[in-house]
Amino acid sequence: MATIAVDFDGTIVTHEYPDIGEEIPFATETLRMLIQDHHQLILWSVREGQLLQNAVDWCKERGVEFYAVNKDYPEEEKDKNNHFSRKIKADYFIDDRNIGGLPDWGQIYQIISTGKSYRQILRESMEGLADQQASKKKHWWSK
């Protein structure tokens, strides 16, 4: 079981902040699968107040309920300055601002469920494509 911090704008939905954009293909389906696999999901967003609640409600309407929102665990208390620690403790961070961008949600699920690196997933994908191309290649002299 892993703790996974997930951004909202640009990751689950397209960037339309402060509005909620269109769902990125397979985002909520993958998040539901990760929850079903017993991972703890934390919504990790710059949204606050009603804008944050709108994002939480949008996800909940699609069957995605988070373990915690902008904090490490549900019972975490605000400090004396009325803030939560913004340094989330997670095993994975899913964010469109990753170096290299956001993998597609199928690749994200493979990375988490298999424990393979993004590099390994990409390499295997490229090898599969090369194998497909080699099997399709026909020579002019063959029938």
N, C-alpha and C positions, 0 to 999 in steps of 0.2 A: 504494500500500500504506500502510495506517495502523496505528499502534499503538493498541490499544484496551484500556483497563483496565475489567474487569468485576467488579462486586461479586457476592457469592454469595447471602447471606440477604436475602430480599425482592426480589431481582432475577432470579436464576435459579430459586430455589425460594421458597416462602412462608416467612414468619418462623416458625420453630419452634426457634430456637437454644436450647440447644446441639444439639438434634436437627436432622436434615435434613427440611425440609418437603416439600410436594408441588411438583413442577415447575410453574413458571408456563408457561401454554400457549405453545408454539412457541419457548421459550428455547433449548433445546439444538439444535433444528433450525436456528434462525437462527445460532447460534454456529458450527455445522458449516459453514453456507454462507459465513460470514465467513472461516473458515479456508480453505475451498476457494477463496475469492477472494483468497487470499494476504495477508490481514491478520494481524498478530501480536497474539494475545490474551494479556493478563496477568490472572490471577486476582488481584483486589485485595480482600482481606477482612480483617476484624478477627480472624478465626479464627487460631489458632496451634496448634502441636504436633499431637496426634492429631486434634483437631477439624478442623484445616486439612487434614490428610491424608485424613480422611473425605470432605471436600468435593472434593478433587482426585480421589480414587478414584471418587466418585459421578459426576463429570463424565466421567472416562475411560471408565467403563462405558457411557456414552451416546455415546461417540465424540467427546468434546470434550477435546482435549489442549492445554494452554496452553503458550505460548512461555516464560513465566516465571510464578512464583507469589510474590506480595508483594515483587517486586523488578523492576528495570528490564530485566534480561537474565539468562539462566540462570547465567552465570559470576560474577555479582556477588558479591563477598566481604562478609562481615559486617565492620563496623568494629571498632575495639579495644574498644568497649563491648558487643560481641556483638549489634549491631543492623544491619539494612539501612536504607537511606534509605526512609522511609515516604512521601516525596514522589515518586510515580511520574511519569515523563515519558511522557505519552501524548497522542495526538491527540484521542481521545474517551474519556469516562468514562461508563459505563453503570451507573447506581446508582439505586435506588428513592428515595434521599434528594435527588434533583435538585429544584431549584425547579420547581414545576409537576408533580412526580411522575414516574413512569416511563411513557414512551410504550409502546404495545404493541410487541411484537417485530417485527411487520411494518413499523411506522413506523420503528423503529430501523434495520432493514435498509435501508429507502428512504433515510434520512438519510445513512447511511454510503456506500451504493453510488452515490447520485446526487450527493452533496455539497450537497444542499439543506438548508436550516435546518428545524428543527421547525416554525417559524412557516409556512414555505412549504408544507410537507407538510400541515399543518392547513388552510391557506387553500385549497389545491387540493382537499382532501377536502370542505370545506364548499361550494365552488363546484360540485363534482360532485353533491353532494346537492341543492343548489338547482336544478341543471339537471334532475335526475331528478324532483323535485317539480313543476317547471314543465311537464315533458312529460306527467306523469300528471294534471295538473289539467284537469278537464272542466267546461265551463259547462252550466248547466241547459238551455240552448237548443240545445246540440249533441247529436248522436246518436252 
